[in-house]
Amino acid sequence: MTAAPDAEQAVRGAGRYIGLMSGTSLDGVDAVLAEIFENGVLRLRSHARLPFANDLRAELLALSAADGNEIDRAARAGNRLARVYAEAVQAALGAAGVDAPGVRAIGCHGQTVRHRPELGYSVQIGNPALLAELTAITVVADFRSRDIAAGGQGAPLVPAFHAGVFGSPDEDRAVLNLGGIANVSLLARDGSVRGFDTGPGNCLLDLWIQRTQGKVFDAGGAWASGASPDAALLDRFLREPYFTRTPPKSTGRELFNAQWLERHLDKRVSGQVVQATLLELTARSASQAILAQAPSVARVILCGGGAHNDALRRRLGEHLAPRPVETSDAWSMRPEHVEASAFAWLASRTLAREPAGLPSVTGARAARVLGAIYPA
């Protein structure tokens, strides 16, 4: 296992950074303005959130699957994303009273539309060159490619950041990010770090309630809570071979999508019961992965949009008991700000020319400096 980078290595990357994240939930973009100090400590100065327009969300979802004229559509969607990102940057700057010249760089993950590390690529759109032009701030983007070139999965990218913020020498911890896809960082008390995607987070839950109820998401898991999971359907879901694969591993909408769901559905099961079963799938697959890979974990910290799903949080607590399951709020960082903060931190690592990839997480041959730089 590989230890997380020492915080002191961030000295050369000290300054103000903006982190941008739009994840597989496809609900919008989160932006944070963070100050990274010479001792490696990160402090949030401001944040902003912009939802995606319905037509942009639909186009991004469509681009996650093979279809016609993808090059043109992806390029145009990337330009639209860059403009949304630029608007989020301006909102975060305005909230902090900071001008663009006071920011060293923007760390922009971009929007993943295809993740195929087994074929040697992962595609994130968002036109970082246009974003640099619109904001007059240096942009760091394309964080996955170098790790994949070195034989890694290119994901998850955030365990090293999680280690710096949430790790402890007193106990083993897990940080579970509940985005569209769920990923876990396993932070051992000896400083070693592992991590991988556990499977679906919110993506199937959101897909199903949009299809059956016309809602963007199931607020608090309220609809799912009104029914009990179907045991036979859950069993079919959990037979997915991905769940028993040994890490390093990563996944996305290429696997967990509408077609995957339809292959497993039983038309005799009501829509609300399907929702309850999908919630149980997320809770069960994530908790089983944590217990199988790190049974000594003493505490589980939740982040990402799914951390606000009360029903999901309850089920995770029941599966992982007696370990406390708490949100990142307990560490003074809201769940929806964690990933954006991670990309601010990753951008600082890039400018410092310091490796940020962890071979123990991605399976790469060695740690690499991640990200491509687009100067202002």
Secondary structure as GFF3:
##gff-version 3
##sequence-region A 1 376
A	DSSP	beta_strand	2	3	.	.	.	ID=ss1
A	DSSP	three_ten_helix	7	13	.	.	.	ID=ss2
A	DSSP	beta_strand	15	21	.	.	.	ID=ss3
A	DSSP	beta_strand	28	36	.	.	.	ID=ss4
A	DSSP	beta_strand	42	51	.	.	.	ID=ss5
A	DSSP	alpha_helix	54	62	.	.	.	ID=ss6
A	DSSP	alpha_helix	70	96	.	.	.	ID=ss7
A	DSSP	three_ten_helix	100	102	.	.	.	ID=ss8
A	DSSP	beta_strand	105	108	.	.	.	ID=ss9
A	DSSP	beta_strand	111	116	.	.	.	ID=ss10
A	DSSP	three_ten_helix	117	119	.	.	.	ID=ss11
A	DSSP	beta_strand	121	125	.	.	.	ID=ss12
A	DSSP	alpha_helix	128	135	.	.	.	ID=ss13
A	DSSP	beta_strand	139	141	.	.	.	ID=ss14
A	DSSP	alpha_helix	145	149	.	.	.	ID=ss15
A	DSSP	alpha_helix	159	166	.	.	.	ID=ss16
A	DSSP	beta_strand	173	178	.	.	.	ID=ss17
A	DSSP	beta_strand	181	187	.	.	.	ID=ss18
A	DSSP	beta_strand	192	200	.	.	.	ID=ss19
A	DSSP	alpha_helix	203	213	.	.	.	ID=ss20
A	DSSP	three_ten_helix	219	221	.	.	.	ID=ss21
A	DSSP	alpha_helix	222	225	.	.	.	ID=ss22
A	DSSP	alpha_helix	231	238	.	.	.	ID=ss23
A	DSSP	three_ten_helix	241	244	.	.	.	ID=ss24
A	DSSP	alpha_helix	258	264	.	.	.	ID=ss25
A	DSSP	alpha_helix	271	293	.	.	.	ID=ss26
A	DSSP	beta_strand	299	303	.	.	.	ID=ss27
A	DSSP	three_ten_helix	305	308	.	.	.	ID=ss28
A	DSSP	alpha_helix	310	320	.	.	.	ID=ss29
A	DSSP	beta_strand	325	327	.	.	.	ID=ss30
A	DSSP	three_ten_helix	328	331	.	.	.	ID=ss31
A	DSSP	three_ten_helix	335	337	.	.	.	ID=ss32
A	DSSP	alpha_helix	338	351	.	.	.	ID=ss33
A	DSSP	alpha_helix	359	362	.	.	.	ID=ss34
A	DSSP	beta_strand	372	374	.	.	.	ID=ss35
###
